[in-house]
Amino acid sequence: MEKLVVVGNGMAGVGCVEQILKHAPKFEITVFGEETHVNYNRILLSSVLAGEKAADDIVLNSLEWYQKNQIELRLGVRITDIDVAGKTVAGDDGSVTAFDKLLIATGSNPLIPPMEGVEKDGVYVFRNLDDTRALLDRVGKGVRAVVVGGGLLGLEAARGLQVHGCEVTVVHLMDTLMERQLDFTGGGYLKTKMECLGIKVLMEKSTTAILGNEKVEGVAFKDGSTIEAEIVVIAAGIRPNVELARKAGLQVNRGIVVSDFLETSLPDIFAIGECAEHKGVCYGLVAPLLEQGKVLAATITGNQGPCYEGSVTAAKLKIMGVDVFSAGDFSESAPGTDAVRYEDAALGVYKKLTLRDGKLAGAILVGDTSDSHRYMEWLRTQADLTPQRRQLLFPAPAEDAELDVAEMPDTKVVCGCMGVTKGAIIEAILQKGMNTLAQLKECTRASTGCGSCTEHCQQLLKAVVPEFQEESEKVLCKCVPFGEEKLRDILRSQRLRSVQEVLDIYGNGHGCEVCKPALSYMMDMLWCGDHDEDRSARFINDRVHANIQKDGTFSVVPRMRGGVTSAKELRRIADVAEKYNVPMVKITGSQRIDLLGVKKSDLPKIWADLGMPSGQAYTKGVRMVKTCVGTDFCRFGVQDSTRAGIELERRLEHLYTPHKVKMGAVGCPRNCAEATVKDIGLIGQDGTWQVVVGGAAGKKVRKADLLITVESTEEALQAATLFFQYYRENANYLERTYDFVERVSIGKVRRDTVYAPLAVQQGLRYRLRQSKRLARDAWLEGDEPRHPTQFVQIEPLEKVNQ
Amino acid sequence: MKATKRWVQITSVESIPLREGRSVQVGEHEVAIFNLGDRFLAVGNRCPHRGGPLAEGIVSGATVVCPLHAWKVSLETGSVVSAPNAPNCVEAFHTCVKDGFIFLEMPLASKAKEESSSACVDQERPASWFESSAVVQDNPDLKNIGV
């Protein structure tokens, strides 16, 4: 068997080896890697820096993969010489390895512009996993960082540093950010977006020196100005790593010169990826090197097919919330080039297409990259766009799309992952009455794999169900324009623990009455109460733990678990009502007592006098469990609903929820406490409990769905609390259980809670316990206010007599 | 010319938490004062819609959202932002900070009645008016009251 030696264990080298393995086994393969890691996805290093991914998440080929394919992997070895005549390579570990075919995939090195002081402690490049780890060790709140270079990598690095709390300044030599991918206007839009994130951007600044003694203290520029910094990251570009090839006598310009079949100037030696130069171009992006890999794999295994003709390059900035896409050639200077533009400064959207001879030559998208696939397709196919000339910048009209699905035969597979045909989907819609995407997913499993057929499924729904409305991802609000699920991901992965931090980094910096309470809830839920509670982001009710009334007074509802009270409690309530001249005392619809018309400054005194915990009647939280009289006195009761209800209330009280949670427990199917129209209901039967969820008797009336039927009271309580925590973690803010259960379907709720694997159930219980551990009766703040003037009416220091 | 306004010492800066408001009764004026971090802003406390207490609202940039029906009021001008054509607005008061205390510029009693209706005219005042310390130094009234 012939020996193939690959120098370089990166995406190009290993990507090509993967392609070679697809042909018949032909080689004994040895791969040398200078880094000590298996092949990983270098493009995602910025995600690792930003904390969105762990180092393990970006591994492309595990050690097992190398073993399984009998590839000898030599990590931490740098190849120093190629003996072209003797057909061997020498490593810096003293090894000499013979080859029949040699593949050079040495990639590139960071380009360090000439400047003084790059050896100082605190100067980094951002090229590999070790660089990333080193940076992660240094980042932190308030650390000042300067990123030299406003290209793709520099901007992603800047964002990564910033999410860890660094104060980041990007310094760019040119007058446009990402000038290789964007024109001046597009670069301007991008700059505004970066600045909105809180990253400072300095343009046309040439860095001349890094200041400081041993450690970095700042950066100096050609114009004489300086800025202070503790970290400097140089991301000024890359240079093909060609030293080895040059030494061996291969033809080298900027990169190693290769033919259309990736052959170098010497026989049996090939080059690929960032170190290779094809028709004068060195590519620095991932798509070209994979395309090169395919051609080379065919060539080297004796299956030579089509030659490599160069790649259409496309780049996408990977910064959450900053959508930038660029492909092809966007310059307008070539004769016969037409430019088509769209721009909306207020929305921050800029799109430009360049056309040559009616075909797409390049595309720039800033602020809205939803059409990037279409433009890539046009670039690749070089389709004649003349007929569509008026619709180039807008999505294809909907009629066309519907026509497509209508013409599709019933046997055609719509969802390739799950093997669902168009016929099966139509049947589900017509026969089983599925009319939302969620129901369709649940019923047929279509679009539950990769999700790429979602659009087709929606089109089918639209075509068949007249009242179907497309589910677009609803953003929380314009201050933080992300969907809530995404936001929960962001908060979790970026370890954000205060509302203001989220607004500063992912939003417009100030937030509003919609997003602030929603983010406050997410914080509380995700960190189980262990976070920086920012009261200013809460609605007034949650600042003073009482319900604001139309005249600015408040109402007070003490907790009365299960609606059971005592003569002593009632006497105290009566005393409070008299002592504080409470204008109205009312029985609520939830078996509790409401004291209405209370002044804010009286709240702490009233709470102290009552000596009862908060009933949370003012908040999106656990309200109460309404109960019937159960077995103690009722002649029909078959389960002790009163005690079950009190226990349920005790287990969940003082917690926040996406919307209010009202519960009920009844001792027999007569349902006197109306448990079937509660968010969570326990319905006692002879020998069993039914646990029902998602009921409503408010703005909407809905009969609750059965979650599970169990035998013991403890099992019923366990099932109820599982659902409770699941709702807390997965519902959108202000989504009641009845909308939540309908949205995700009761089948999924069951699968994810009472029928979930034990570990999942334990997870839910654990997080509920954590939250409960830190949850306090809010009224205890009466004695220990969060702020000295929380309940106090401020009097002016100076009297004004008027 | 007789001065029509004067500076009144209200409370220490610590009394108002960051991004929250507190109300205070100054003579016949009920004023809501807000701490925006870099400055304090003050407007009449009663929402022009149904009289909701603005001091209890959520602060959103330089506006406050009334806790009753979510009308949004500019803290710089006192005008209603959420309904741009709303005829009503609340009065905006100048603030300044000196030695850790917040001061409000209040109309003098005799003039107060006449002037309250003219508050809307003032909507276009530049925000820089409110940047406080300079106002303190240059304000003769303030010196007169011995601050």
Interface residues (C-beta under 8 A of the other chain):
Chain A: C479 Q500 N508 G509 H510 G511 C512 E513 K516 P517 D534 R535 S536 A537 R538 F539 I540 R543 I548 K550 D551 G552 H787 P788 T789 Q793 I794 E795 P796 L797 E798 V800 N801 Q802
Chain B: V8 Q9 I10 T11 E14 S15 I16 P17 L18 R19 E20 R22 S23 V24 Q25 V26 G27 E28 R50 G51 G52 P53 E56 G57 I58 V59 S60 G61 V65 P67 L68 A70 F101 M106 A109 A112
